[in-house]
Amino acid sequence: MSKTTKLHNEDKLVKKALEVGLKMATMQGFKLPTSPQPTKVKAVYLFLVEVNQITPLPAEKEDGANIKKRLALWIHSVLPDNDPLK
């Protein structure tokens, strides 16, 4: 998938990534914040980087839009092919 390709349902993919990421963190004994939204997104992103599920963004590109895009790409890659979000 090209880096400039717009994912279909990107907002829904981010929502699913947050759900899965929070569940993974809980299963491993971490308690991540559940609100507000920007804090939750950043916490899930940092958790996934820490457990080597995603590659970290360069520091200068670590903003909300880029983090959401990275989360959407991650969940898109791990979802089964028959998932309706793909």
Sequence and secondary structure as in RCSB ss.txt:
>XXXX:A:sequence
MSKTTKLHNEDKLVKKALEVGLKMATMQGFKLPTSPQPTKVKAVYLFLVEVNQITPLPAEKEDGANIKKRLALWI
HSVLPDNDPLK
>XXXX:A:secstr
  TT   TTHHHHHHHHHHHHHHHHHHTT      SHHHHHHHHHHHHHHTTSS    GGG SHHHHHHHHHHHH
HHHS TT TT 
